[in-house]
Amino acid sequence: MCGICGIINLESGLPPDTGILMCMMGRLRHRGPDSSGYYRDKQVALGHTRLAIIDLQTGVQPISNEDDSVWITFNGEIFNYLELGSELSNLGHVFKTKSDTEVIVHAYEQWGTSCFERFNGQ
C-alpha cells in the first residue's frame, strides 16, 4: 500500500514548504518502501511513497499528462486500465508509462469528471 500526502496553500502566496512535505513523506515510508516522488507548484505540493506493483520501472508518482498541466498521486487500482489506455491512445494521448495511474490523468483530460464513470477499480 502506498503513502500519499499533500499540502495546499491558498492564502499566503508562498509555495508549500518542501521540508514539511519531505517530513510527511518520511512518516509514510513504511507504506511505500520502493520509491518516492513529489510535485510542487505555487499552491500545491503532492507527495507519494510507492509500493511498486504495476509498471515497476516507470510508474513513479506523482505523475502528469504530456504538458504537465494535470497531476495526480493515487493509491488504488484501475482494473480496466489497459482497455482505457488503448482507447485514449487512439484518441491521441501519449503515455510515458504503462501504469494505471497515468490512465486517470489522460481520462480526466479527455472526459473531465465523467471519466470516473468509466473506471472499474478501487
C-alpha positions as CSV (number, residue, x, y, z in Angstrom):
1,M,0.0,0.0,0.0
2,C,1.4,3.4,-1.0
3,G,1.5,6.5,1.1
4,I,0.0,9.8,-0.1
5,C,0.3,13.3,1.4
6,G,-0.1,16.8,0.4
7,I,-0.2,20.5,1.2
8,I,-2.5,23.2,-0.2
9,N,-1.7,26.8,0.4
10,L,-4.4,29.2,-1.0
11,E,-3.7,32.3,1.1
12,S,-0.1,33.2,1.8
13,G,1.1,33.5,-1.7
14,L,4.1,31.3,-0.8
15,P,4.5,27.8,-2.3
16,P,4.1,24.9,0.2
17,D,7.2,24.1,2.2
18,T,9.1,21.3,0.7
19,G,10.7,20.4,4.0
20,I,7.3,19.8,5.6
21,L,6.3,17.7,2.6
22,M,9.5,15.6,2.9
23,C,8.9,15.1,6.6
24,M,5.3,13.9,5.8
25,M,6.7,11.5,3.2
26,G,9.3,10.2,5.7
27,R,6.5,9.3,8.1
28,L,4.8,7.3,5.3
29,R,7.9,5.5,4.1
30,H,6.8,2.2,5.7
31,R,3.7,2.3,3.4
32,G,5.7,2.7,0.2
33,P,9.3,1.5,0.5
34,D,10.1,1.0,-3.2
35,S,10.3,4.7,-4.3
36,S,9.1,8.2,-3.6
37,G,8.4,11.3,-5.5
38,Y,6.8,14.7,-5.2
39,Y,5.3,17.6,-7.2
40,R,5.2,21.2,-6.1
41,D,3.8,24.4,-7.7
42,K,2.8,27.8,-6.3
43,Q,-0.2,26.4,-4.2
44,V,0.0,22.6,-4.0
45,A,2.6,20.0,-3.0
46,L,1.9,16.3,-3.6
47,G,4.0,13.5,-2.0
48,H,3.9,9.8,-2.7
49,T,5.8,6.9,-1.3
50,R,5.4,3.9,-3.5
51,L,4.8,0.2,-3.1
52,A,5.6,-1.0,-6.7
53,I,3.0,-3.4,-8.1
54,I,2.2,-2.3,-11.7
55,D,4.8,-0.8,-14.0
56,L,7.8,-1.3,-11.8
57,Q,10.2,0.7,-13.9
58,T,8.4,3.9,-14.8
59,G,5.3,4.1,-12.6
60,V,6.8,6.7,-10.2
61,Q,4.3,9.2,-8.8
62,P,3.1,11.9,-8.7
63,I,2.6,11.7,-12.5
64,S,1.4,14.2,-15.1
65,N,0.0,14.4,-18.6
66,E,2.2,15.4,-21.6
67,D,2.3,19.1,-20.8
68,D,2.4,18.9,-17.0
69,S,-0.9,20.7,-16.7
70,V,-2.7,17.8,-14.8
71,W,-1.0,16.0,-11.9
72,I,-2.1,13.0,-9.8
73,T,-1.0,10.9,-6.9
74,F,-3.1,7.8,-6.5
75,N,-3.4,4.7,-4.3
76,G,-5.7,2.1,-5.7
77,E,-6.1,0.1,-8.8
78,I,-7.9,0.6,-12.1
79,F,-8.7,-2.9,-13.4
80,N,-9.7,-1.8,-16.9
81,Y,-6.7,0.5,-17.4
82,L,-5.4,-1.5,-20.4
83,E,-8.6,-1.0,-22.3
84,L,-8.9,2.7,-21.3
85,G,-5.3,3.3,-22.2
86,S,-5.8,1.8,-25.7
87,E,-8.9,4.0,-26.2
88,L,-7.1,7.1,-25.0
89,S,-4.0,6.3,-27.2
90,N,-6.4,6.0,-30.2
91,L,-7.7,9.5,-29.3
92,G,-4.2,10.9,-29.5
93,H,-3.0,10.8,-25.9
94,V,0.7,10.0,-25.4
95,F,1.7,7.7,-22.5
96,K,5.1,7.7,-20.8
97,T,4.3,4.8,-18.6
98,K,2.3,1.6,-18.5
99,S,0.7,2.4,-15.2
100,D,-3.0,2.5,-14.3
101,T,-2.4,5.9,-12.6
102,E,-1.4,7.6,-15.9
103,V,-4.7,6.4,-17.4
104,I,-6.6,8.5,-14.9
105,V,-4.7,11.7,-15.9
106,H,-5.5,11.2,-19.6
107,A,-9.1,10.1,-19.0
108,Y,-9.6,13.3,-16.9
109,E,-8.2,15.4,-19.8
110,Q,-10.4,13.6,-22.3
111,W,-13.7,13.3,-20.4
112,G,-13.5,15.6,-17.4
113,T,-15.1,14.4,-14.2
114,S,-17.3,12.0,-16.1
115,C,-14.1,9.9,-16.5
116,F,-14.9,8.4,-13.1
117,E,-17.9,6.6,-14.6
118,R,-15.6,4.7,-16.9
119,F,-13.2,3.3,-14.2
120,N,-13.6,-0.2,-12.9
121,G,-11.4,-0.3,-9.9
122,Q,-10.9,0.6,-6.3
